[in-house]
Amino acid sequence: MEDRLEVRAMNRAKQLMEEKGWSVYDLAAKLGATPRLVQRFLDGESKPRLISWIKMSLLFNVSLDYLIGLSDERKMIKSARKKADE
């Protein structure tokens, strides 16, 4: 089951990057990571830390559940977005 979740999460991240027109370099800069690290995640060679998942969720403006493939509901709870912006 873990492998399927990882694949779903990688695919969601790739899909959201494509929708935004972001390259690996763009996402890396926004996350404060190296392009190599982001590429390794997208290739399934490494796993991001929790804070990176949270940052990606905020950058893509989707729920964390959506980003990691546990939900098909993109919407972030308004109170979560507001808290993150504080």
N, C-alpha and C positions, 0 to 999 in steps of 0.2 A: 504494500500500500504506500509506503514512504516514497518509493521510486515514482509511482504515478503522480503523487502530489508534487514532487520536485519537477517532473516534466511539465505538469500543468502550470506551475509557477513560472518556469522558464519561458513557456509559450506565451503566457499572459504578459510577461515583461516585454518580450519581443513584439507582441501585438501592439501594446501600448506605446512602445518606442516608435513603431512604424506609424501609428496614428498621429503622433506628435511630430513626426519627421525628424526624430532624434537619432543620431549615430551613437555608437558605443562611446565615442569621445564626449559627446554632449551629455549623456547620462553620467558618465564618470565625473565630469566637471561639476555637475549639479549635486552629486553625492559626495564630492570631496574624496573620490577614489581614483585609482589609476585605471586607464582604459584596459590594461591587461587583466586587472582584477574583475572588472565588469564582464569582459569577454570570457574569462574562465567560468564565471557564474552562468552566463548564457549558453556556454558549451557543456555545462553540467560537471565541470571539473572542480568547482568549489561551491561552498554554501555561504551566502551573505549572513552577517550578524543581524540580530533582531532590529537594531537601530537602522540598518540599511533598508530593511523591509518597510519600516515605518516611514523613512524618508521617501522611498519610492512611492508608497501609497499617497503621501501628501503631494509629491511632485505630479503624479498622474491624476490626482484628485479622485481616487477610487477607494473603496473600503479595503482594508487589509485582507479580509476574507475573499474579496473578489480577486485581488492581486495574486494571492497564493492558490487560487483555484477551488476554494471551498464554497463559493457562492457565485451565482451568475448575476447578482445584484451589484451594480457598479457604485451606487450612491454611498457616499460617506455620510455618516450621521452628522447633522449640522453642528451639534454640540462638540463633537470630536474635532471638526475642522476649526471651530472657534477656539477651542482649547489649544490646538496646535499653533494657531496664529498669535497667541498671547505671548 
